[in-house]
Amino acid sequence: MARPGRRSYGARMRQVAGQPNAATGKGRYVGVRIALVAVLVLAGLKLVQVQGFQAAALSAKAESQRSTTIPIPAKRGSIVDRNNVKLAFTVETRALSVNLRAMRKAWDEVAAKNPAGGQNYETRAADAAKFIAAKLPGRVTEAELLADFRKTTSFTYLVDGVEPSIAEEITKAFPEIGAEVRAAREYPGDTLASNVVGLANWRMDDPDVSKHSLQGLAGLEYTLNSDLAGQPGRYVADTKQGNDNVIIPGTERDVQPATPGNDVVLTLDSDTQYFLQNALADYVRQSHAKGASAVVMDAKTGEIYAIADDATFDPYDNKTYTQSLMDLQAVSTPFEPGSVNKIVTATAAIDQGLVTPESVLQVPGSLKVADHTVHDAWVHGTQNFSVTGIFAKSSNVGTLLLAQQLGPDKYLDYLKRFGIGQSAGLGLSGESRGFVPPRNTWTGTTFGNLPIGQGLSMTVVQMTAMYQAIANNGLRVQPSIVKEEIRPDGTVVPKAAPETTQVVSPETATTVRNMMRAVTQTGKNGNSGTAPTAALEGYQISGKTGTGQQVNPATGAYSDTLYNITFAGILPADNPRFVVGIRLDAPDTTLPAGHSAAPLFHDIASYLTQRFQIPLSEGAAPYVPLVLP
């Protein structure tokens, strides 16, 4: 055994063996250098090979694919009625296209390599045209497609609005045909509420491809475009050079999903809207009117269940895209309403305590106001009218006698309370405020016209809203046509609460509403109202007729043959559920249908009672004297 403190031979030798040998280390260093030089030489040779001999081939391969940012269109929200019946919705489509330059090059090469095969660009184009036309009968012809294939441009679209499944069949058979993802708007009701809903189509005006999408062009599609449109997404993928529609599988990346738009729920009831449009069209034919508009409004909430003109555009027929058909006349076209406007004088006189419905006035057959004389619609001497009779029989003279007691300033105040001259606030494009002449422009004759509905103008919506205030115990609620929106996650976003105005007290409104029941009264000895044909069996009806002279555009003066025939009614008068406003534009007043809109109101009211199961009135309206001895 070795002594402590001394190293054994074996230990020393092991230590020496673990140290590097100078000669050995130098050899390894030389080896590494040689290896590095060899690698650099090989790399250099490879670089020479790539740049000198393979450059063309590699360049062609690189050109065969490229990284492309591909937009993801956002699905446009639907527009539905109050019962979730779809009025407008979106379907995915494809637009077929072709890179003519790339297709020509590819098939010229095929022809050059195999001349005997008989295959070239022309034969391929002919085959594609025949195949596509067969898949899309009635959409495109072989001749039209061949004309596209023979264009001198480098790129062309072939057919738009192709169903995705059919597009897939076409691109599978002919890979050179691209299928661009698009969307189309469907309007299942065709003309149903079309000038309310409006129109949207695929727009490519923006140079930024990501912004190519469905865009609203008219109606609510236009005014609510930002809510309906959503936000587009995008992703990156490698695509075949020359055809961005041919994506190399498995290369998709950096996906940013699209956010769908909101669905918009309207206050409209599709069935009521359908009935109203057809009823107006039929009545225009009967009355020989230039046109007609009407509104059905909820008496309590101001929600519009139906709003229509007698004619509108067809979203599938661009020949009908005219201003007159696409405008919603019920909100865009103000008119002088005639005696329907007498509700303002009636309400103000009652509200100010000047008279009661039973008060009696001596009413002459005519009244001089400033420099002109106002007459009643029928010839009569001085008669005793109850205040109810003045309005039930629509006496111009009696109305002016009450308006003079009221005074012009107070009268103007009540006009403003009823919202005349102010926007109804529906949010529809082209909405008119109507017109009330500024107070400082009034002449002596102005106050002889306004109370009887001449010299001021309003829309059918504004006219209906006046009667909604009377039906709703004096509270005017801003009309509405959009009920709520539904976000993609299902969250319901109600529209902001409508503005309200307490026009008069509930007591005044009830008194006026009851007084106007006599308009539909049938009586003897001059005790009939102006609209017995508006009466509906089993229901109390309150309303008012109107005949407003139109201005003759040729003379600039009031016409003796052109009139606005109006009616506004409350159903039922004893428990109001709906208010209906109607305007006929220049009907033939010699015809029964052209003389009054009361029969049309009767038909609309009859439909509403059945559609919404409105309970019968508790009793008939009381008979009241209109003309007294």
Summary of the structure (lengths in Angstrom):
residues: 629
radius of gyration: 39.8
end to end distance: 157.0
largest distance: 157.6
contacts: 2078
relative contact order: 0.10
helix: 39%
strand: 26%
